[in-house]
Amino acid sequence: MAKAVAQLIDGEWCESRAREFIEVTDPATQDVLALVPKATAEEIEAAIASAKAAFLTWREVPVSDRARVMLRYQHLLKEHHDELAEILAGETGKTLADAKGDVWRGIEVVEQACNIASLMMGETMENVARDIDTSSWIQPLGVCVGVTPFNFPAMIPLWMFPLAIAAGNTFILKPSEQDPLTPNRLAELFIEAGAPKGVLQVLHGAREVVDSLLTHPDIRAISFVGSVPVGQHIYRTGTAHLKRVQAFAGAKNHMVIMPDANKQQVLSNLVGASCGAAGQRCMAISVAVFVGESKQWIDELQAQMADLQPGYWTDGHAAFGPLISQQAKQRVIRLIAEGKAEGAECLLDGSHCAVEGYPNGNWVGPTLFRGVTTKMSLYREEIFGPVLVCMEVDNLEAAIELVNASPYGNGTSIFTRSGGAARHYQHAVEVGQVGINVPVPVPLPFFSFTGWKGSFYGDLHAYGKQGVRFFTETKTVTSRWFDEDALANATAGPNMTIQLK
């Protein structure tokens, strides 16, 4: 029988006294890997009390000492990088290469946490009035909570608790019940790095656990990444109880393809950005907007996508793995069927994908649609599968109008050789993260991760640098130029990252 996943409460790994458990299954085989407890009310109270008590002493620890804990932690994460990737691949179904990337992007955030001293500096000014000087101080809040999704069980927890704890807070992590083994291992290594008792707690469970944390008077701030309905619920509930809340929610990311773009770069990047990680990424490209004559490339796109084959994580030739659950698979298949029924042309249909040796896997093959309109469910809903829809417009202005009409504003990209077109797009598009000849413009942790519109609920983009003010948005633009001719006409240099506020 599968073993129950332990919880970290008051510095000790302990078995839950819960009476209800959730099965953790291998998405390629349906084998039960572990059982996740639904933390009891007593366990939740014990974790919060421990974190509250630990905050009183942890906040007084010198910032350089807190940074040294992070230095030891990032060293341990690098030592155990491959082990973590194998745990992650086994419970998510990701390919090993994809799992390694998940872990490494988290390590990069811990490296940023090692630099916490420079992020905690306040401001001073002499003589703000006669003989009066003013200083401001950055101080920790208290007990913070992180609720993380299934699709990046290493990277997203590492977005949260290392930075919060390095800043002097204590933290309660509630990871996804679908893949808890990776977050637990991250916490074990954090304790090994020298984190004091009570600084980090790990609770498991489902909605009831989250709601208890959202409403508890001793919780000061909540960070969430996940779906739109859950993000809205967390934001509304948390703020109604006077918490600080940042909730990163859904996305419908568009890639705009100009006729002057490098065709081979477009096609290879588009295939990877739409089907990588089985499309289970909030930064996946799910809409390709072909401008003018670039629509002639759709047939070649279809051929390249058809060559992709999913497989088990130990298969080095697999392009991607299964979806996380049978429910996720059925949802994607439903949307594919609705797309056909609504009149979209299905160029590739992955609904009946099979992988030899794994008949019970949550497989969906590469799927490509053409002739999609904005009224179709394929376009309106976040699919979260290896499904790409193609849309065609006459010019760049029409592409910008299409993207800006979307209720989501997480990421977008444009592929072009024209510096003028790129500059206009990055300025006019109402999306938080923009790639120029970059398909998935995820910024490194010393920039802000900045969803706009329905992709983000909250007031502070706390995953990035300090200093983001109320009533402003941060747009992060990452650009690359492919050849000398393009560079000569560009308004931005090669590999330039521009931060606009």
C-alpha positions as CSV (number, residue, x, y, z in Angstrom):
1,M,0.0,0.0,0.0
2,A,1.2,3.5,-0.8
3,K,2.7,5.5,2.0
4,A,1.1,8.7,3.3
5,V,3.0,11.9,2.6
6,A,4.5,13.5,5.8
7,Q,3.8,17.1,6.9
8,L,6.4,19.5,8.3
9,I,5.0,21.1,11.4
10,D,7.1,22.9,14.1
11,G,10.3,21.6,12.7
12,E,9.3,17.9,12.6
13,W,8.2,15.6,9.8
14,C,5.1,13.9,11.1
15,E,2.3,11.7,9.9
16,S,-1.1,13.3,9.7
17,R,-4.0,12.2,11.8
18,A,-6.3,12.9,8.9
19,R,-9.0,10.5,8.0
20,E,-9.2,11.6,4.4
21,F,-6.4,11.1,1.9
22,I,-5.9,11.9,-1.8
23,E,-4.1,9.5,-4.1
24,V,-1.0,10.7,-6.0
25,T,-0.9,8.7,-9.2
26,D,1.7,8.3,-11.9
27,P,0.1,10.1,-14.9
28,A,1.6,7.6,-17.3
29,T,0.5,4.4,-15.5
30,Q,-2.1,5.4,-12.9
31,D,0.0,3.6,-10.3
32,V,-0.6,5.1,-6.8
33,L,2.7,6.7,-5.7
34,A,1.6,8.1,-2.4
35,L,-1.3,9.3,-0.3
36,V,-1.8,13.0,0.5
37,P,-3.5,13.8,3.9
38,K,-6.1,16.5,4.2
39,A,-4.5,18.3,7.1
40,T,-6.7,18.4,10.2
41,A,-7.8,21.7,11.9
42,E,-5.5,20.9,14.8
43,E,-2.5,20.4,12.4
44,I,-3.3,23.7,10.7
45,E,-3.4,25.6,14.0
46,A,-0.2,24.0,15.1
47,A,1.7,25.0,11.9
48,I,0.4,28.6,12.2
49,A,1.3,28.8,15.8
50,S,4.8,27.5,15.2
51,A,5.4,29.9,12.3
52,K,4.1,32.8,14.4
53,A,6.4,32.0,17.3
54,A,9.4,31.4,15.0
55,F,8.9,34.8,13.3
56,L,9.6,36.7,16.6
57,T,13.2,35.4,16.6
58,W,13.8,34.9,12.9
59,R,13.0,38.5,12.1
60,E,15.9,39.5,14.4
61,V,18.4,37.3,12.7
62,P,20.9,39.6,10.7
63,V,20.1,39.7,7.1
64,S,23.6,38.4,6.2
65,D,23.0,35.3,8.3
66,R,19.7,34.7,6.6
67,A,21.5,35.0,3.2
68,R,24.0,32.4,4.3
69,V,21.2,29.9,4.9
70,M,20.2,30.6,1.3
71,L,23.8,30.1,0.1
72,R,23.9,26.7,1.7
73,Y,20.5,25.9,0.3
74,Q,21.3,26.7,-3.3
75,H,24.5,24.6,-2.9
76,L,22.4,21.6,-1.7
77,L,19.8,22.1,-4.5
78,K,22.6,22.0,-7.1
79,E,24.1,18.8,-5.5
80,H,20.7,17.1,-5.6
81,H,19.6,18.6,-8.9
82,D,19.3,15.3,-10.8
83,E,17.6,13.5,-7.9
84,L,15.0,16.3,-7.6
85,A,14.4,16.1,-11.3
86,E,13.8,12.4,-11.2
87,I,11.3,12.7,-8.3
88,L,9.6,15.5,-10.2
89,A,9.4,13.6,-13.5
90,G,8.1,10.5,-11.8
91,E,5.1,12.3,-10.3
92,T,4.3,14.8,-13.0
93,G,5.2,12.8,-16.1
94,K,7.5,15.5,-17.5
95,T,10.4,14.5,-19.6
96,L,13.7,14.4,-17.6
97,A,15.0,17.4,-19.6
98,D,11.9,19.4,-18.8
99,A,12.1,18.3,-15.1
100,K,15.7,19.4,-14.9
101,G,14.7,22.8,-16.3
102,D,11.9,23.1,-13.7
103,V,14.4,22.5,-10.9
104,W,17.0,24.8,-12.3
105,R,14.7,27.8,-12.7
106,G,13.9,27.4,-9.0
107,I,17.5,27.3,-8.1
108,E,17.9,30.7,-9.9
109,V,15.4,32.2,-7.6
110,V,17.3,30.9,-4.5
111,E,20.4,32.5,-5.9
112,Q,18.5,35.8,-6.0
113,A,17.5,35.2,-2.4
114,C,21.2,35.0,-1.5
115,N,21.3,38.6,-2.5
116,I,18.5,39.6,-0.1
117,A,20.5,42.3,1.7
118,S,20.6,44.6,-1.3
119,L,16.8,44.1,-1.7
120,M,16.0,45.0,1.9
121,M,17.6,48.5,1.8
122,G,15.4,51.4,2.6
123,E,15.7,55.1,1.7
124,T,16.9,58.2,3.5
125,M,16.9,61.9,2.9
126,E,18.3,64.8,4.9
127,N,16.4,68.0,5.4
128,V,13.0,67.0,4.1
129,A,12.0,70.0,6.2
130,R,14.2,72.3,8.2
131,D,16.5,70.2,10.5
132,I,14.3,67.1,9.9
133,D,15.7,63.9,8.2
134,T,13.6,61.0,7.1
135,S,14.4,57.3,6.8
136,S,12.3,54.4,5.5
137,W,12.8,50.8,6.5
138,I,11.8,47.6,4.8
139,Q,10.5,45.1,7.4
140,P,9.1,41.6,7.2
141,L,5.3,41.0,7.5
142,G,5.1,37.9,9.6
143,V,3.5,34.5,8.6
144,C,3.1,34.1,4.9
145,V,1.4,31.4,2.9
146,G,2.1,29.9,-0.6
147,V,-0.4,27.8,-2.5
148,T,1.3,26.2,-5.5
149,P,0.1,24.4,-8.6
150,F,1.0,21.0,-10.1
151,N,2.7,22.0,-13.2
152,F,6.0,23.4,-11.7
153,P,6.3,21.6,-8.3
154,A,10.0,22.8,-7.9
155,M,10.1,26.2,-9.5
156,I,7.0,27.8,-8.1
157,P,7.5,26.8,-4.5
158,L,11.0,28.1,-4.9
159,W,9.6,31.4,-6.3
160,M,7.9,31.8,-2.9
161,F,9.4,30.5,0.3
162,P,13.1,31.3,-0.1
163,L,12.5,35.0,-0.9
164,A,9.9,35.4,1.8
165,I,12.0,33.6,4.5
166,A,15.2,35.4,3.4
167,A,13.3,38.7,3.9
168,G,12.7,37.7,7.5
169,N,9.2,36.2,7.3
170,T,8.1,32.7,8.2
171,F,6.2,30.6,5.7
172,I,3.6,27.9,5.3
173,L,3.7,26.0,2.0
174,K,0.5,24.2,0.7
175,P,1.7,22.4,-2.4
176,S,-0.5,20.8,-5.0
177,E,-2.0,17.6,-3.8
178,Q,-1.3,16.1,-7.3
179,D,2.5,16.1,-6.9
180,P,3.6,16.7,-3.3
181,L,6.8,14.6,-3.3
182,T,9.0,17.2,-5.0
183,P,8.0,20.1,-2.6
184,N,8.6,17.8,0.4
185,R,12.1,17.0,-0.8
186,L,12.7,20.7,-1.3
187,A,11.7,21.3,2.3
188,E,14.0,18.5,3.6
189,L,17.0,20.1,1.9
190,F,16.0,23.5,3.3
191,I,16.1,22.0,6.8
192,E,19.4,20.4,6.0
193,A,20.7,23.8,5.0
194,G,20.2,25.1,8.5
195,A,16.8,26.7,8.5
196,P,15.7,27.1,12.1
197,K,12.7,25.3,13.5
198,G,9.4,26.7,12.6
199,V,10.6,29.0,9.8
200,L,9.1,26.7,7.1
201,Q,6.0,24.6,7.5
202,V,4.5,22.2,4.9
203,L,0.8,21.4,5.0
204,H,-1.0,19.1,2.6
205,G,-4.6,18.9,1.5
206,A,-7.2,20.5,-0.7
207,R,-9.5,23.5,-0.7
208,E,-10.5,23.2,3.0
209,V,-6.9,23.6,4.1
210,V,-6.4,26.6,1.8
211,D,-9.6,28.3,3.1
212,S,-8.5,27.8,6.7
213,L,-5.2,29.6,5.9
214,L,-6.9,32.4,3.9
215,T,-9.2,33.3,6.8
216,H,-6.9,32.8,9.8
217,P,-6.1,36.1,11.6
218,D,-2.4,35.3,12.1
219,I,-1.7,35.0,8.3
220,R,-0.4,38.2,6.9
221,A,0.1,37.5,3.2
222,I,-0.8,34.8,0.6
223,S,0.8,34.0,-2.7
224,F,-0.9,31.8,-5.3
225,V,-0.3,30.4,-8.8
226,G,-3.0,28.4,-10.6
227,S,-6.3,28.6,-12.5
228,V,-8.5,31.7,-12.9
229,P,-11.5,30.5,-10.7
230,V,-9.2,29.5,-7.8
231,G,-7.1,32.7,-8.2
232,Q,-10.2,34.8,-8.0
233,H,-11.5,32.9,-4.9
234,I,-8.1,33.2,-3.2
235,Y,-7.9,36.9,-4.0
236,R,-11.4,37.7,-2.9
237,T,-11.3,35.6,0.3
238,G,-7.8,36.7,1.3
239,T,-8.4,40.4,0.8
240,A,-11.8,40.2,2.5
241,H,-9.9,39.1,5.5
242,L,-7.4,42.0,5.1
243,K,-4.5,39.9,3.9
244,R,-2.0,41.0,1.2
245,V,-2.7,38.7,-1.8
246,Q,-1.0,38.1,-5.1
247,A,-2.7,35.6,-7.3
248,F,-1.3,34.6,-10.7
249,A,-4.0,33.0,-12.7
250,G,-4.8,31.9,-16.3
251,A,-3.4,32.8,-19.6
252,K,-4.0,32.7,-23.4
253,N,-0.7,33.6,-24.8
254,H,-0.4,34.8,-28.4
255,M,2.6,34.6,-30.8
256,V,2.4,37.1,-33.6
257,I,4.3,36.0,-36.8
258,M,5.2,38.7,-39.2
259,P,5.9,37.8,-42.9
260,D,9.5,39.0,-42.6
261,A,10.3,36.7,-39.7
262,N,12.9,33.9,-39.9
263,K,10.6,31.0,-40.9
264,Q,12.6,28.1,-39.5
265,Q,13.1,30.0,-36.2
266,V,9.4,30.6,-36.0
267,L,8.3,27.1,-36.7
268,S,10.8,25.4,-34.3
269,N,10.0,27.9,-31.5
270,L,6.3,27.6,-32.0
271,V,6.3,23.8,-31.9
272,G,8.3,23.8,-28.6
273,A,6.3,26.7,-27.0
274,S,2.9,25.1,-27.7
275,C,3.6,21.4,-26.9
276,G,6.5,21.5,-24.4
277,A,5.5,20.2,-21.0
278,A,2.3,18.9,-22.7
279,G,1.1,22.5,-22.9
280,Q,0.8,22.6,-19.1
281,R,2.5,26.0,-18.7
282,C,1.0,29.3,-17.9
283,M,3.5,30.8,-20.4
284,A,2.8,28.3,-23.2
285,I,1.9,29.7,-26.6
286,S,-1.6,28.5,-27.4
287,V,-2.5,31.0,-30.2
288,A,-0.5,31.6,-33.3
289,V,-1.4,34.8,-35.1
290,F,-0.2,34.7,-38.7
291,V,0.1,38.1,-40.3
292,G,-0.4,38.4,-44.0
293,E,1.6,36.0,-46.1
294,S,3.0,34.2,-43.1
295,K,-0.1,32.0,-43.2
296,Q,1.6,30.1,-45.9
297,W,3.8,28.5,-43.2
298,I,0.9,26.7,-41.5
299,D,1.3,23.5,-43.6
300,E,5.0,23.3,-42.6
301,L,4.0,23.9,-39.0
302,Q,1.5,21.0,-39.2
303,A,4.3,18.7,-40.5
304,Q,6.7,19.6,-37.8
305,M,4.1,19.1,-35.0
306,A,3.1,15.8,-36.5
307,D,6.7,14.5,-35.9
308,L,6.4,15.1,-32.1
309,Q,5.8,11.9,-30.0
310,P,4.9,11.9,-26.3
311,G,6.4,9.3,-24.0
312,Y,7.4,8.2,-20.5
313,W,9.9,10.3,-18.7
314,T,12.7,7.8,-19.0
315,D,12.4,7.8,-22.8
316,G,15.0,10.2,-24.1
317,H,13.3,10.6,-27.4
318,A,9.9,11.7,-25.9
319,A,9.0,15.3,-26.8
320,F,6.7,15.6,-23.8
321,G,4.9,13.5,-21.3
322,P,1.3,12.9,-20.3
323,L,-1.2,15.3,-18.8
324,I,-1.2,15.4,-15.0
325,S,-4.6,13.5,-14.5
326,Q,-7.4,11.7,-16.3
327,Q,-9.6,14.7,-15.5
328,A,-7.2,17.1,-17.3
329,K,-7.0,14.8,-20.3
330,Q,-10.8,14.6,-20.6
331,R,-11.1,18.4,-20.4
332,V,-8.6,18.8,-23.2
333,I,-10.4,16.2,-25.3
334,R,-13.7,17.9,-24.7
335,L,-12.3,21.3,-25.9
336,I,-10.9,19.6,-29.0
337,A,-14.3,18.1,-29.8
338,E,-16.0,21.4,-29.2
339,G,-13.6,23.1,-31.6
340,K,-14.5,20.7,-34.3
341,A,-18.3,21.1,-33.6
342,E,-18.0,24.9,-33.7
343,G,-16.5,24.8,-37.2
344,A,-12.7,25.0,-36.7
345,E,-10.5,23.0,-39.1
346,C,-8.6,20.3,-37.1
347,L,-5.3,19.8,-39.0
348,L,-3.9,17.5,-36.3
349,D,-6.0,15.6,-33.7
350,G,-4.2,14.2,-30.6
351,S,-7.4,13.0,-29.0
352,H,-6.6,9.3,-29.6
353,C,-2.9,9.4,-28.9
354,A,-1.4,6.1,-27.6
355,V,2.1,5.3,-26.3
356,E,3.3,1.7,-26.5
357,G,3.6,0.1,-23.1
358,Y,1.6,2.7,-21.3
359,P,-2.0,2.1,-22.3
360,N,-3.4,3.9,-19.2
361,G,-1.5,7.1,-19.6
362,N,-3.1,10.5,-19.8
363,W,-1.8,11.0,-23.4
364,V,-2.9,13.8,-25.7
365,G,-0.9,14.2,-28.9
366,P,0.0,17.4,-30.7
367,T,-3.2,19.1,-31.9
368,L,-3.5,21.9,-34.4
369,F,-6.5,24.0,-35.5
370,R,-7.0,26.5,-38.2
371,G,-9.9,28.8,-38.9
372,V,-10.5,29.5,-35.2
373,T,-12.6,32.6,-34.2
374,T,-12.7,34.5,-30.9
375,K,-16.1,33.2,-30.1
376,M,-15.0,29.5,-30.0
377,S,-14.3,27.8,-26.7
378,L,-10.9,26.8,-28.1
379,Y,-10.0,30.4,-28.1
380,R,-11.9,31.6,-25.0
381,E,-10.7,29.0,-22.6
382,E,-7.2,28.2,-21.4
383,I,-6.7,24.7,-22.7
384,F,-3.6,23.6,-20.8
385,G,-2.7,20.9,-23.2
386,P,-0.6,20.4,-26.4
387,V,-3.2,22.3,-28.5
388,L,-2.3,25.2,-30.8
389,V,-4.9,27.3,-32.6
390,C,-4.0,29.3,-35.7
391,M,-5.6,32.7,-36.5
392,E,-5.0,34.9,-39.5
393,V,-5.0,38.7,-39.7
394,D,-4.0,41.2,-42.4
395,N,-1.6,43.4,-40.6
396,L,0.2,44.2,-37.3
397,E,-2.5,46.5,-36.1
398,A,-5.1,43.8,-36.4
399,A,-2.8,41.4,-34.4
400,I,-2.4,44.0,-31.6
401,E,-6.2,44.6,-31.5
402,L,-6.8,40.8,-31.2
403,V,-4.3,40.3,-28.4
404,N,-5.5,43.4,-26.5
405,A,-9.1,42.2,-26.7
406,S,-8.2,39.0,-24.8
407,P,-9.1,39.0,-21.1
408,Y,-5.7,37.6,-20.2
409,G,-2.4,39.4,-20.2
410,N,0.3,37.0,-19.1
411,G,2.8,36.6,-22.0
412,T,3.0,37.2,-25.7
413,S,5.7,37.3,-28.4
414,I,6.3,38.6,-31.9
415,F,8.7,37.2,-34.5
416,T,9.9,39.8,-37.0
417,R,13.1,41.2,-38.5
418,S,11.8,44.7,-38.2
419,G,13.0,46.7,-35.2
420,G,10.2,49.2,-35.9
421,A,7.5,46.5,-35.8
422,A,9.0,45.0,-32.6
423,R,9.2,48.4,-30.9
424,H,5.6,49.2,-31.8
425,Y,4.3,45.8,-30.6
426,Q,6.1,45.9,-27.3
427,H,4.8,49.3,-26.5
428,A,1.2,48.9,-27.7
429,V,0.4,45.3,-26.5
430,E,-1.4,45.0,-23.2
431,V,0.5,42.1,-21.8
432,G,2.9,41.9,-18.9
433,Q,5.7,39.9,-20.5
434,V,6.7,40.4,-24.1
435,G,9.1,38.3,-26.2
436,I,10.7,39.7,-29.4
437,N,11.9,36.6,-31.4
438,V,11.6,34.8,-28.0
439,P,8.7,32.4,-27.7
440,V,8.3,32.1,-24.0
441,P,9.5,35.4,-22.4
442,V,9.9,34.2,-18.8
443,P,12.2,36.7,-17.0
444,L,15.0,35.8,-14.7
445,P,14.2,36.4,-11.0
446,F,15.9,39.8,-10.8
447,F,13.0,41.1,-13.0
448,S,9.3,41.0,-12.2
449,F,7.0,38.2,-13.3
450,T,4.2,40.4,-14.4
451,G,0.8,39.2,-15.4
452,W,-1.8,41.9,-16.5
453,K,-5.6,41.9,-16.7
454,G,-7.2,38.6,-15.8
455,S,-3.9,36.8,-15.4
456,F,-3.0,38.5,-12.1
457,Y,-5.0,39.6,-9.1
458,G,-3.2,41.7,-6.5
459,D,-1.3,44.8,-5.8
460,L,2.4,43.8,-5.6
461,H,4.5,41.8,-8.0
462,A,6.6,40.3,-5.3
463,Y,8.5,37.8,-7.4
464,G,10.6,40.6,-8.9
465,K,12.8,43.5,-7.8
466,Q,11.7,45.9,-5.1
467,G,10.1,49.2,-5.8
468,V,7.0,48.5,-7.9
469,R,4.5,51.1,-7.0
470,F,0.7,51.1,-6.8
471,F,-1.2,52.3,-9.9
472,T,1.5,51.2,-12.3
473,E,2.2,48.1,-14.3
474,T,5.5,46.5,-15.0
475,K,6.2,45.2,-18.5
476,T,9.2,43.0,-19.1
477,V,10.4,42.7,-22.7
478,T,13.0,40.2,-23.7
479,S,14.4,40.5,-27.2
480,R,16.7,38.6,-29.5
481,W,17.8,39.3,-33.1
482,F,18.6,36.5,-35.5
483,D,20.9,38.0,-38.1
484,E,23.0,41.0,-38.9
485,D,20.5,42.5,-41.3
486,A,17.8,42.5,-38.6
487,L,20.3,43.9,-36.1
488,A,21.2,46.8,-38.4
489,N,17.5,48.0,-38.5
490,A,16.7,47.2,-34.9
491,T,15.7,49.7,-32.2
492,A,17.0,47.3,-29.5
493,G,20.3,45.6,-29.4
494,P,21.0,41.8,-29.4
495,N,19.9,39.9,-26.3
496,M,18.7,43.2,-24.7
497,T,16.2,43.0,-21.9
498,I,14.2,46.2,-21.3
499,Q,12.4,47.0,-18.1
500,L,9.5,49.4,-18.6
501,K,7.4,50.9,-15.8
